[in-house]
Amino acid sequence: MGWIRRYFYFWVVLVAVFTAAAATHIALAVTYSELWPVWVALAQLVVAGGCARAAVRTRP
């Protein structure tokens, strides 16, 4: 079994971390009316989606 298939809870924690970070960046974008946090948040949501997909593949 590969590394991706072994650590279900690791992937779940990464999903939570990247989703929370993206939410923080969206809040920064709304608060300060800047565009760069939106792009960072979108990138973090893409990474969170990849981690979620890995978690689904490894669920016990």
Order of alpha helices (4+ residues) and beta strands (2+ residues): alpha-alpha
